[in-house]
Each structure stands twice: as C-alpha cells, then as structure tokens.
Amino acid sequence: MVVLLIIGATQLSGCLQWKEESYTSEYNFEINLDTTEVQEDLVIYTPLPRENGSPIVNESEFLKEANIPENWTCEYMNTDHGVMLKIKIERLEVNQPYEEISLRIVSESRIDTEHALENEPIISPVYNLTEDEYDDEPYPDKFDERMKYYRYDSYIYVENLTENSELNIYLHHMGTNEWWVLGWSGNEYRNRLYSPSFTNEGWHQVEADLIQGWGNY
C-alpha cells in the first residue's frame, strides 16, 4: 500500500510538472470580410478587444504584430463608441477567400478564461449585455457550471460602400490556456461579432456574443 501511494504521488508530481512546463496562454483576434461587388476606397471602423476602455495592444504594436493585407491601411481612431480600428481598403474583390486581419499575442500570465467578462479584453463597445443559454456546437448542450454565455450589441461604421452591394464583416477573438499532461488540454473564452449584410453606409448596430469558462481547469 505504501509503495502504491509513493508511486501515485510520484506520478501526480510528474503530471503537475509537465503541466507547468508546457503551459502557454495566448490571444487571437481576426477580422474577416467578404463582398458581393468590388469595393474601392472602402472605409470601415470595427470594434477592438478592449479592457477597461483600452485596446488589447497599443496602435504601434498592433501595426507591427498584426497580419494586414497589402492594400489595407489601419489606424486607431477615437469615436463616440471608444477606440476603434479604422481600416481603409483600396480594393476588395468578389468571391475571393476571406480577406482578413489577424493578430496573435502570447500572454506571459495565465488568462482568466472563466471570468473573461470582468478581467479580460472583450470586443467593444458593449451595449445591452444579457446572459443567455447556448446550444450550438462545438460546445455541449449542457454547460459546466463555470460556463456562461452572453449576448450584446456593438457598432460598426462603413463608408464608400459600392452601390447595390452587400458587405459582410466577421470578428473573432479568443483567449486560451493550453498544457500537456498525457495529451493536450486547455480552457478558453470565445468572443464573436457577426454583422448583417451591410447595404448602406454609416453606423450600424450589430450583435456579438461571448462564451467564457469552457474547457478543463
């Protein structure tokens, strides 16, 4: 019995060591666009992941680290809805694979995926936040007690939209913690914004959602 306890304790210690040595945390943010007609000199203001009003990274770091298509230019802009990302696109083609901006940030500290709404960057601005039920894949029909799902409203601005065209804008942001203990494991929060098909210019209210507390802890 004593021998078995010693072996068990040794194995547990080894698993904990593997977990700590392999532990990684990172954020990923993407903006995807598609259109039904060619767009020229298109201007868009999109939300950014923000915490306490500040973007997840400053403007210079965003421009340095983000993958941005060649004919797109980006800058941060102060608006009535807080700091947003201004995107100017010389030409956006039809029926092309999603054109996108992507940003990956490695975090030196563990991400609070269980309490992301309170403690982590969220696609902002956030208006009319409500907690709701969630029954879509890839998440289970019944949540773990940690898991919470929220819906809210946000805003996007569009300018120089081609006449009789439809523009779709998708934002996806997530924070993940991963580790290895006899196989990969982890936890995450996911934050998404799916726009309607924009057919006119100006400010548009759009829907967003947040899932936090998913995975192993």
C-alpha positions as CSV (number, residue, x, y, z in Angstrom):
1,M,0.0,0.0,0.0
2,V,2.8,2.4,0.9
3,V,4.6,1.6,-2.3
4,L,1.4,2.3,-4.3
5,L,1.0,5.6,-2.6
6,I,4.5,6.6,-3.3
7,I,4.2,5.7,-7.0
8,G,0.9,7.5,-7.2
9,A,2.4,10.6,-5.6
10,T,5.4,10.5,-7.9
11,Q,3.1,10.2,-11.0
12,L,1.0,13.1,-9.8
13,S,4.1,15.2,-9.2
14,G,5.3,14.4,-12.7
15,C,2.0,15.4,-14.2
16,L,2.0,18.7,-12.4
17,Q,5.5,19.3,-13.6
18,W,4.5,18.5,-17.2
19,K,1.6,20.9,-16.9
20,E,3.6,23.8,-15.6
21,E,6.5,23.3,-18.1
22,S,4.1,23.1,-21.1
23,Y,1.6,25.8,-20.1
24,T,1.0,28.5,-22.7
25,S,-1.5,31.3,-22.9
26,E,-2.4,33.5,-25.9
27,Y,-5.0,35.7,-27.5
28,N,-6.1,35.6,-31.2
29,F,-8.1,38.2,-32.9
30,E,-9.4,38.1,-36.5
31,I,-11.4,40.4,-38.8
32,N,-12.8,38.8,-42.0
33,L,-14.5,40.5,-44.9
34,D,-16.4,39.4,-48.0
35,T,-18.4,41.3,-50.6
36,T,-20.9,40.7,-53.4
37,E,-19.4,43.5,-55.5
38,V,-16.0,45.0,-55.9
39,Q,-15.3,47.7,-53.3
40,E,-12.9,50.6,-53.8
41,D,-11.6,53.0,-51.3
42,L,-13.7,51.3,-48.6
43,V,-13.5,52.7,-45.1
44,I,-14.6,50.6,-42.0
45,Y,-14.5,51.3,-38.3
46,T,-14.5,48.0,-36.4
47,P,-14.5,47.2,-32.6
48,L,-11.4,46.1,-30.9
49,P,-10.8,43.8,-27.9
50,R,-10.7,46.2,-25.0
51,E,-10.3,46.0,-21.3
52,N,-11.2,49.0,-19.1
53,G,-11.5,51.1,-22.3
54,S,-8.0,50.3,-23.6
55,P,-7.3,48.1,-26.7
56,I,-5.6,44.8,-26.1
57,V,-2.4,46.3,-27.5
58,N,-1.4,49.9,-28.4
59,E,-1.5,51.1,-32.0
60,S,2.2,50.7,-32.8
61,E,2.2,47.1,-31.5
62,F,-0.9,46.3,-33.5
63,L,0.6,47.6,-36.7
64,K,3.9,45.7,-36.0
65,E,2.4,42.4,-35.0
66,A,-0.8,42.0,-37.0
67,N,-1.0,40.4,-40.4
68,I,-2.6,43.0,-42.6
69,P,-3.4,42.6,-46.4
70,E,-1.1,44.7,-48.6
71,N,-3.8,47.2,-49.9
72,W,-5.2,47.8,-46.4
73,T,-4.1,50.5,-44.0
74,C,-5.1,50.6,-40.3
75,E,-5.1,53.1,-37.5
76,Y,-6.7,53.6,-34.2
77,M,-9.5,56.2,-34.0
78,N,-11.3,57.7,-31.1
79,T,-15.1,57.6,-31.7
80,D,-18.3,58.2,-29.7
81,H,-18.1,54.4,-29.1
82,G,-14.5,54.4,-27.8
83,V,-11.3,53.5,-29.6
84,M,-11.9,51.5,-32.8
85,L,-9.8,50.2,-35.7
86,K,-10.1,52.3,-38.9
87,I,-9.5,50.2,-42.0
88,K,-9.0,51.7,-45.4
89,I,-9.1,49.3,-48.3
90,E,-8.0,50.3,-51.8
91,R,-9.8,47.4,-53.5
92,L,-11.8,44.4,-52.1
93,E,-12.6,41.7,-54.7
94,V,-15.6,39.5,-55.1
95,N,-15.6,35.7,-54.5
96,Q,-12.1,35.7,-53.0
97,P,-11.1,33.7,-50.0
98,Y,-11.8,35.7,-46.9
99,E,-9.6,38.8,-46.7
100,E,-8.6,39.1,-43.1
101,I,-6.6,40.9,-40.4
102,S,-5.1,38.5,-37.8
103,L,-3.3,39.2,-34.5
104,R,-1.7,36.7,-32.2
105,I,-0.5,37.8,-28.8
106,V,1.4,35.5,-26.4
107,S,0.5,36.2,-22.8
108,E,3.1,36.0,-20.1
109,S,0.4,35.3,-17.5
110,R,-2.5,32.9,-17.4
111,I,-5.7,34.2,-19.0
112,D,-8.7,34.3,-16.8
113,T,-11.0,32.4,-19.2
114,E,-13.5,31.7,-16.5
115,H,-14.2,35.4,-15.8
116,A,-13.3,36.9,-19.1
117,L,-16.2,39.5,-19.0
118,E,-14.7,41.0,-15.8
119,N,-11.0,40.5,-16.3
120,E,-10.1,40.1,-20.0
121,P,-10.2,42.1,-23.3
122,I,-13.7,41.8,-24.9
123,I,-14.8,43.0,-28.4
124,S,-16.0,46.5,-27.6
125,P,-18.1,48.7,-27.4
126,V,-20.6,46.6,-25.3
127,Y,-24.2,47.6,-25.0
128,N,-27.3,45.9,-23.8
129,L,-25.4,42.9,-22.3
130,T,-27.6,39.9,-21.3
131,E,-26.8,36.4,-20.1
132,D,-28.5,33.7,-22.2
133,E,-28.5,29.9,-22.9
134,Y,-26.3,28.4,-25.6
135,D,-26.9,25.2,-27.5
136,D,-24.7,25.4,-30.6
137,E,-21.6,23.3,-31.5
138,P,-18.8,22.9,-30.6
139,Y,-20.0,23.4,-27.1
140,P,-22.1,20.8,-25.2
141,D,-25.9,21.1,-24.8
142,K,-25.5,21.4,-21.0
143,F,-22.9,23.8,-19.7
144,D,-20.4,23.1,-17.0
145,E,-21.2,25.3,-14.0
146,R,-18.2,27.5,-15.0
147,M,-19.5,28.2,-18.5
148,K,-21.5,31.4,-19.1
149,Y,-22.9,32.7,-22.4
150,Y,-23.7,36.4,-23.1
151,R,-25.2,38.4,-25.9
152,Y,-24.7,42.1,-26.5
153,D,-24.8,44.9,-29.1
154,S,-21.9,46.7,-30.6
155,Y,-21.3,49.1,-33.5
156,I,-19.5,49.1,-36.9
157,Y,-19.1,52.1,-39.3
158,V,-19.0,51.7,-43.1
159,E,-18.1,54.4,-45.7
160,N,-17.8,54.4,-49.6
161,L,-19.8,51.2,-50.0
162,T,-20.4,50.3,-53.6
163,E,-24.0,50.8,-54.7
164,N,-26.2,47.7,-54.7
165,S,-23.6,45.6,-52.9
166,E,-23.5,43.6,-49.7
167,L,-20.6,43.6,-47.3
168,N,-20.1,41.0,-44.6
169,I,-17.8,41.6,-41.6
170,Y,-16.9,39.0,-39.0
171,L,-14.8,39.5,-35.9
172,H,-13.5,36.6,-33.8
173,H,-11.5,37.0,-30.6
174,M,-10.4,34.3,-28.1
175,G,-8.1,33.7,-25.2
176,T,-6.7,30.3,-24.5
177,N,-4.6,28.4,-21.9
178,E,-3.1,25.1,-23.1
179,W,-0.9,22.4,-21.5
180,W,0.3,18.8,-21.9
181,V,-0.5,16.0,-19.4
182,L,-0.6,12.7,-21.4
183,G,-2.2,14.7,-24.1
184,W,-3.1,18.3,-24.9
185,S,-5.7,20.0,-22.7
186,G,-6.8,23.6,-22.0
187,N,-9.6,26.2,-21.5
188,E,-10.8,29.3,-23.3
189,Y,-13.2,32.1,-23.8
190,R,-14.6,33.0,-27.3
191,N,-15.9,36.3,-28.4
192,R,-17.6,36.8,-31.8
193,L,-19.3,39.5,-33.8
194,Y,-21.3,38.6,-36.9
195,S,-22.5,41.6,-38.9
196,P,-25.7,41.6,-41.0
197,S,-25.0,42.1,-44.7
198,F,-24.4,45.9,-44.9
199,T,-26.1,47.5,-47.8
200,N,-25.8,51.2,-46.8
201,E,-23.2,53.5,-45.2
202,G,-22.9,54.9,-41.7
203,W,-23.1,53.5,-38.2
204,H,-24.7,50.1,-37.8
205,Q,-25.7,48.3,-34.6
206,V,-24.5,44.7,-34.7
207,E,-24.8,41.6,-32.5
208,A,-22.0,40.0,-30.6
209,D,-21.6,37.1,-28.1
210,L,-19.2,35.8,-25.5
211,I,-18.7,32.3,-24.1
212,Q,-16.4,32.0,-21.1
213,G,-15.3,29.2,-18.8
214,W,-15.1,26.4,-21.4
215,G,-12.6,23.6,-21.1
216,N,-10.6,21.9,-18.3
217,Y,-9.5,23.7,-15.2
